Amino acid sequence: MEADNIEAIPVTTPTDVLELLDDENQTPTAVITSMIREAMAVADGTVPDLDGLREKLDDAEELADEHGSDPASRAALRTVRLTPLDPQRPARDMLEDLVTGIRGCWLLYREYADRSDLDEDADDQAYDEMDDEIDTAFCDDVRAEAAAQRHRLGLAPAPDRTADTAPGHTTADHHDDDDEDGVPYTFDLEADDICEQITGAVVDTQEPDLPRQIIEQILTIEDDEAGRVLAQMIARGLGYLAHMKESRMATAEFDAAVNWVGTQFGVDYAGPAAIMAGVAGHRESQRILAKQLGVKHPTIAQLSDFLGPDLFPATIWLCAGLVETVGDGAVSWLQQYRPKWTA
């Protein structure tokens, strides 16, 4: 029994992902990243895979010939999408579709779960309690399988080391597997090298949410200084990207950095990092960003509206990818792009 027979759910994206994994023997991250890139290309008005499009057209014609009973049904069956994702929000759409795929697995799990312990005269409360137990077992099984398959995502285990940081204005906690208390990282938020401090911590811990934690802590400060410090951090981060743009960094270097972010952290982090690569001079990302925002040179306010609270974290994710792929893992590589007006 298929999940779609239990409850109507969208299946196109999960099916495409599984077919690509089976046909091309790629890693899950590579498949998902390539699909998102294709959707971004469609948003830019291009067809990324002509051969694939021809194959879709042929399949649609066969489907219409086989099942089309009238002009309206034939027209519907001959409709072909250039991408299964929403070109305006491909990463988020991919995440939603994959979560729906997990829901399909949950539907099947519940359908075939053993309820033999329930008496025939069991009341609704007993059934509800059994359903809760089944849901808990499903979540536990999914988490266990995800942990067992981390190698398929190309994710290296987080290194067990701490970073030397100077005393400062805020801390973010990193928890190693064998350290329940966590290792606090303290950052000087007004230091010239604050972006290098945070990038180094992300590279060391392989925890991309560290910059988000810092932003959240700043926003909890009931003081006008919080806004000033946050604006200063964002400006400093954008300053690094401006210098990268001036230096005409190679497209391949940005591509490698974004791919690293996708492989290590996932598409939800790679998407915003790719946007910031456009700010730093990546031509393709620039065109896509300009098309989505409707302006050739977006302002900081427009970028902030587009990325929300991830504007600064996205800068750090891109810098972490560049440090790992171009800087050979040495955060000191970033120093050459430190804004001159803060040096």
Secondary structure, DSSP 8 states (H G I E B T S, - for coil): --HHHHS----HHHHHHHHHHHHH---HHHHHHHHHHHHHHHHTT--S-HHHHHHHHHHHHHHHHHH--SHHHHHHHT---S-SS-TTSHHHHHHHHHHHHHHHHHHHHHHH---TTS-TT--HHHHHHHHHHHHHHHHHHHHHHHHHTGGGGT--------------SEEEEE--TT-TT-EEEEE-TTSTTHHHHHHHHHHHH--TTHHHHHHHHHHT--SHHHHHHHHHHHHHHHHHHHHHHHTT--HHHHHHHHHHHHHHH-HHHHHHHHHHHHHTT-HHHHHHHHHHHT-SS--HHHHHHHHGGGHHHHHHHHHHHHHHHTSTT-GGGGGGGS-GGG-
